[in-house]
Amino acid sequence: MICSGAAWWYEYYAPDRPQFKQCQEEAQKNKRGLWAEEDPVAPWDWRRR
């Protein structure tokens, strides 16, 4: 899901999974899924609204 841009990588819950970070960076670079938005809002920021 992270690689396709359908989910955020949250380091707190998966600190031992550097491949998740790499997948997210690749999805951001290629503007896949939620990264196609101009300014996506992280779920943890959305809940604080």
C-alpha positions, 0 to 999 in steps of 0.5 A: 500500500505504501509503494502504491501511494495508498498509505503513509509510512509511520516510522513509530510503528515500523522503525525497522522497515527502511524499505517502507521509507524508500517506497514512500519516497518513490511514491512521492517522487512519482506522484502516486496515490495520495501523493498526487495531491498538491498538499496531502495531509497526514492522518495524524495532522488531520485528527488534530484539526 
